[in-house]
Amino acid sequence: MQKKVHGAAIIASILWASAFIGGKYALGYLPPLHLAGYRLLTAGAMLLLVLRKNPFKHIRGVSGWVLLLSFFQIIVVFSAFNFGLSRVPGSFGAVIIGSSPAVSSLIAVIMLKDEHMTLRKAVGLLIGLTGIAVLAVSRAPWTVQGREELLGAGLLMICNISTAIGAIIMKKKLHTQAALSVSTVQILFGGMVLTVVALLFEEGTGAAVTVPIVFSIVYLAFVTAAAVTLWLFAIKQKQTRISTITMWKFLIPSLGPILSWLFMKDDTPTISMGIGIVAIIIAILFTVSAPDRNNTDIQRIIRNDIMPSIGE
């Protein structure tokens, strides 16, 4: 069973890492909100096939919290993710989003009274922030293009913060609910909201329906549905050590840039990118790899952080 658990976590992380090249490719055909809405509705349909039951029955009495969760983990995350990714190279985006576990640690310290900053966490966060700062400076923010990429990085960091807030809502208010049912409902609701907003307010909607567009949407939807399902399988097992499973998320800031360098012709590796990747991986190791005896709220929050946007 342990092999299956780790295999599921690895495949989920690889899928999330591949979402950056898929997203960059799809944004060449569709504007950000249209892509987010179509992707979410398709992913929701896939999850309904997995569930084979009505997920809305399982959220009675907590529907308000599920809608609030959808706002943070779906509506904010997916819109910010697509707008941010449209402004930065895929490798840069993967490193920023890959810092999600470390960001979750910081948000937990801020929002939860029983979660405290330790020296280990502080060192990890400092290293991670230093890596991101190096990346930001390397994009020449004093230029027009650099400022655009800095804005994109800021939007992607909003994804991480919003995902962490959503994970806290999930842990505090929805921890007794069926996680896959909650995820399906929030994804469907967020997809409907973003699709309506896109149709009403977003320009550039006249793209013809082509095979590349359809394939991009279906693949990104598959990433959302499959990664969520696999991650939930991994974390729900009684023998799963959350600190160990979460370590596989280092694949996102490491594998994501490599895939982008291989498949995106305008994305090339740099020394600063290497520094950023190493810094984020160290930050993840320092902030979420506490021993089980110290398995406090942050470990449970990271467990609930199923990264529906890449996630995460």
C-alpha positions in Angstrom: 0.0 0.0 0.0 2.8 2.4 0.8 4.1 2.1 -2.8 0.6 3.0 -4.1 0.4 5.9 -1.7 3.8 7.3 -2.7 3.1 6.5 -6.4 -0.2 8.5 -6.2 1.5 11.5 -4.6 4.3 11.4 -7.2 2.0 11.2 -10.2 -0.2 14.0 -8.7 2.9 16.3 -8.3 4.1 15.5 -11.8 0.6 16.4 -13.2 0.6 19.7 -11.3 4.1 20.4 -12.6 3.0 19.8 -16.2 0.1 22.3 -15.8 2.4 25.2 -16.5 3.3 24.3 -20.0 -0.3 23.3 -20.6 -1.5 26.6 -19.3 1.0 28.7 -21.3 0.0 26.8 -24.4 -3.8 27.2 -23.8 -3.4 30.9 -23.0 -2.2 31.4 -26.5 -5.7 30.5 -27.7 -8.1 31.6 -25.0 -8.2 34.6 -22.6 -7.6 33.9 -18.9 -11.1 33.8 -17.5 -12.6 31.8 -20.5 -9.8 29.2 -20.1 -10.4 29.0 -16.3 -14.1 28.6 -16.7 -14.0 26.0 -19.4 -11.3 24.0 -17.6 -13.2 24.0 -14.3 -16.5 22.9 -15.8 -14.7 20.1 -17.7 -12.8 19.0 -14.6 -16.0 19.1 -12.5 -17.7 16.8 -15.1 -14.8 14.4 -14.8 -15.0 14.4 -11.0 -18.7 13.6 -11.2 -17.8 10.6 -13.3 -15.4 9.5 -10.5 -17.9 10.1 -7.7 -20.9 8.5 -9.5 -23.2 10.1 -6.9 -24.7 13.5 -6.2 -22.0 15.5 -4.3 -24.5 18.3 -3.3 -26.2 15.9 -0.9 -23.0 15.7 1.2 -22.7 19.5 1.8 -26.1 20.2 3.3 -25.8 22.4 6.2 -22.3 23.7 5.2 -23.1 25.0 1.7 -22.2 28.5 2.7 -18.7 27.4 3.8 -18.3 25.4 0.6 -19.1 28.6 -1.5 -16.6 30.6 0.6 -14.1 27.9 0.0 -14.8 28.0 -3.7 -14.2 31.7 -3.7 -10.7 31.4 -2.3 -9.6 28.1 -3.7 -11.2 28.3 -7.1 -12.4 31.7 -8.2 -9.5 33.7 -6.9 -6.9 31.1 -7.5 -7.8 30.2 -11.1 -8.3 33.8 -12.3 -5.0 34.9 -10.6 -3.2 31.9 -11.9 -4.1 32.4 -15.5 -3.6 36.2 -15.5 -0.3 35.7 -13.7 0.9 32.8 -15.9 0.1 34.9 -19.0 2.7 37.4 -17.9 5.7 35.1 -16.9 7.6 32.2 -18.4 6.3 28.8 -17.4 9.5 28.0 -15.5 9.2 31.2 -13.4 5.5 30.4 -12.7 6.3 26.9 -11.6 8.9 28.1 -9.0 6.5 30.7 -7.6 3.6 28.3 -7.3 5.9 25.6 -6.0 6.5 27.7 -2.9 2.8 26.9 -1.9 3.7 24.6 1.0 6.0 27.2 2.6 3.4 29.9 2.1 0.8 27.7 3.8 3.2 27.5 6.8 3.4 31.2 7.0 -0.3 31.8 6.6 -1.0 29.2 9.4 1.3 31.1 11.8 -0.6 34.3 11.0 -4.1 33.0 11.1 -4.0 30.2 13.7 -3.4 31.0 17.4 -2.0 27.5 18.2 0.5 27.6 15.3 3.8 29.3 16.2 6.9 30.4 14.2 9.9 28.2 14.9 13.5 28.8 14.1 13.4 26.0 11.5 10.3 27.6 9.8 11.8 31.1 9.9 15.0 29.9 8.3 13.1 28.0 5.6 10.9 31.0 4.8 13.9 33.4 4.7 15.7 31.1 2.3 12.6 30.8 0.1 11.9 34.5 0.1 15.5 35.2 -0.8 15.3 32.8 -3.7 12.1 34.6 -5.0 13.8 38.0 -4.5 16.7 36.8 -6.6 14.3 35.7 -9.3 12.4 39.0 -9.2 15.6 41.1 -9.6 16.8 38.9 -12.4 13.7 39.8 -14.4 14.8 43.4 -14.5 11.8 45.0 -12.8 12.9 48.5 -13.8 12.0 47.7 -17.4 8.5 47.5 -18.9 8.7 43.8 -19.5 10.2 43.3 -16.0 7.4 45.1 -14.3 4.9 43.0 -16.3 6.6 39.8 -15.1 6.8 41.1 -11.5 3.0 41.7 -11.7 2.6 38.2 -12.9 4.7 36.8 -10.0 2.5 38.8 -7.6 -0.6 37.3 -9.0 0.8 33.8 -8.7 1.7 34.5 -5.1 -1.9 35.5 -4.5 -2.8 32.0 -5.7 -0.6 30.6 -2.9 -2.0 32.8 -0.2 -5.6 32.2 -1.3 -5.0 28.5 -1.5 -3.6 28.5 2.0 -6.7 30.4 3.3 -9.0 28.0 1.6 -7.1 25.1 3.2 -7.6 26.6 6.7 -11.4 26.9 5.9 -11.4 23.3 4.8 -9.6 22.2 8.0 -11.6 24.3 10.4 -15.1 24.1 9.0 -15.3 21.2 6.5 -13.0 18.6 7.9 -15.8 16.2 8.6 -17.2 16.4 5.0 -16.3 14.1 2.1 -13.3 15.9 0.6 -13.9 14.7 -3.0 -17.6 15.9 -2.8 -16.5 19.3 -1.5 -13.9 19.6 -4.2 -16.3 18.7 -6.9 -19.0 21.2 -5.8 -16.5 24.0 -5.3 -14.9 23.3 -8.8 -18.3 23.3 -10.5 -19.5 26.4 -8.7 -16.3 28.3 -9.4 -16.3 27.2 -13.1 -19.9 28.5 -13.5 -19.1 31.8 -11.9 -15.9 32.3 -14.0 -17.6 31.3 -17.2 -20.4 33.8 -16.7 -18.0 36.6 -15.8 -15.8 35.7 -18.8 -18.8 35.8 -21.2 -20.0 39.1 -19.8 -16.8 41.0 -19.4 -13.8 39.5 -21.1 -12.8 40.5 -24.6 -11.2 38.2 -27.1 -13.9 35.5 -27.1 -14.0 34.9 -30.8 -11.5 32.1 -31.0 -12.5 29.3 -33.3 -13.0 25.8 -31.8 -9.9 23.9 -32.9 -8.3 20.7 -31.9 -5.4 22.4 -30.0 -7.9 24.5 -28.0 -10.0 21.5 -27.1 -7.0 19.3 -26.3 -5.6 22.1 -24.0 -8.8 22.5 -22.1 -9.3 18.7 -21.7 -5.7 18.1 -20.6 -5.8 20.9 -18.0 -9.1 19.6 -16.7 -7.7 16.1 -16.5 -4.8 17.5 -14.5 -7.2 19.2 -12.1 -9.5 16.1 -11.7 -6.8 13.4 -11.7 -4.3 15.2 -9.4 -7.0 16.0 -6.9 -8.3 12.4 -6.8 -4.8 10.9 -6.5 -3.7 13.3 -3.8 -6.9 12.7 -1.8 -6.2 8.9 -2.1 -2.7 9.4 -0.8 -3.6 11.6 2.2 -6.7 9.6 3.3 -4.7 6.4 4.0 -4.3 5.9 7.7 -0.6 4.9 7.4 0.2 8.0 5.4 2.8 10.3 7.0 1.8 13.8 5.9 5.3 15.2 6.2 6.6 12.5 4.0 3.9 12.7 1.3 4.1 16.5 1.2 7.8 16.2 0.3 6.9 15.1 -3.2 5.6 18.6 -3.8 9.2 19.6 -4.4 8.6 18.1 -7.9 6.5 21.1 -8.8 9.2 23.8 -8.5 11.9 21.4 -9.9 10.2 19.4 -12.6 7.9 22.3 -13.7 10.7 24.5 -15.0 12.5 21.6 -16.7 9.3 20.8 -18.6 8.9 24.4 -19.6 12.5 24.6 -20.8 12.1 21.5 -22.9 8.8 22.4 -24.5 8.5 26.2 -24.5 10.8 27.7 -27.1 10.9 31.2 -25.4 11.8 29.8 -22.0 15.5 29.1 -21.2 17.3 28.2 -17.9 19.3 30.8 -16.1 21.5 30.8 -13.0 19.0 32.9 -11.1 16.3 30.4 -11.9 18.5 27.6 -10.5 19.0 29.6 -7.3 15.3 30.1 -7.0 14.5 26.4 -7.5 17.0 25.3 -4.9 15.8 28.0 -2.4 12.2 26.9 -2.8 13.0 23.2 -2.3 15.0 24.0 0.8 12.1 26.2 2.1 9.6 23.3 1.6 12.0 20.9 3.4 12.4 23.2 6.3 8.7 24.3 6.7 6.8 21.1 6.2 9.1 18.2 7.2 8.6 18.4 11.0 8.6 15.0 12.8 5.2 13.4 13.4 5.4 14.3 17.1 5.3 18.0 16.0 2.5 17.3 13.5 0.5 20.4 14.3 -2.1 22.3 12.4 0.2 23.3 9.6 0.6 19.6 8.7 -3.1 19.1 8.6 -3.6 22.3 6.6 -1.0 21.2 4.0 -2.8 17.8 3.9 -6.1 19.7 3.1 -4.3 21.8 0.6 -5.2 19.7 -2.5 -4.0 22.5 -4.8 -7.1 22.5 -7.1 -5.7 25.3 -9.2 -2.7 23.3 -10.3 -3.5 22.1 -7.6 -1.9 24.3 -6.1 
